[in-house]
Amino acid sequence: MRGAPPLGSPLVPALALCARDARMGHMLDDTEKKDPPTSRQRKAMGHIKALLTYLGEDPSREGLKETPLRVVRAMAEHFAGYAVDPRRYLTRTFEEVAGYDELVLVTDIEVHSHCEHHMVPFVGKAHVGYIPSGRIVGLSKLARVVEGYARRLQVQEKLTTQISNAIQDVLKPQGVAVVLQCQHFCMCYRGVKKPGSWTTTSKLHGVFLENSASRLELFTLIGMKKH
C-alpha cells in the first residue's frame, strides 16, 4: 500500500489486520472444540451455509464443515460494539488536573470497522482530541470509545460523528476534534479498484470550530512525526 496522506502518520497495512485475524482464528479453533454452538448461533450458521451454497461451494466438504461456526463467532467479535454503550466509558472523570485546560490529543488509534454497504473492512487511524473544561477522562477511554463505535456496521462519516458527539455530550469540554483516515476495501479491491486511496473525515466542536489557532495547533500536532 502507498503511504497515508500528509495529515497524520501512515496507516497500518491491511496485512497486519489479516495477521491478527489469523491469530484470532487459532484461538477460536480451540474454543470451538470446547463450546457447542448456541441455538441462536446455529440459526445464523444456517444462513452462512446457504451463502456458501449460493457461491457454488459445498458446505459439507472437509475444509468448510466448521466455517459457518467460525464465521458466526468471528462476526460476534467484529461487531461486538452493538453490545456496549461507548458513552459509558466517559462517565468516570478526574478533576485534580492542576487547572489544565489545553489540548489533550491521542493520535494513531487503530480503527478496524466494516462498511455497512458491502460488509467488507475499512481500516485506518483515529486522532481524538479535546480541550478540558475542569475535568479529564482516562486516555484509554478515548480509544475504547473509538473501538465501541467502530465494531459495528458503519460508514466513516457516521463513525467520525458518533465518536465526536459522544465526547462532546458526556464531557462537555471546551472543544472536541475527531479525525479519521481510512482505506476502504469496498473501494480498493472491488468496484472502482483504487487501492492507493485514503478517506479523511473530521468532526469538530467548540473552540476547534470557532478558533483558527486551536485548529492549527490540532492539525500541526496530528501531522508531527512520532519518534
Secondary structure by P-SEA (a helix, b strand, c coil): cccccccccccccaaaaaaaaaaaaaaaaaaaacccccaaaaaaaaaaaaaaaaaccccccccccaaaaaaaaaaaaaacccccccccccccccccccccccbbbbcccbbbbbbccccbbbbbbbbbbbbbccccccaaaaaaaaaaaacccccaaaaaaaaaaaaaaaccccbbbbbbbbbbccccccccccccbbbbbbcccccccccaaaaaaaaaaaacccc
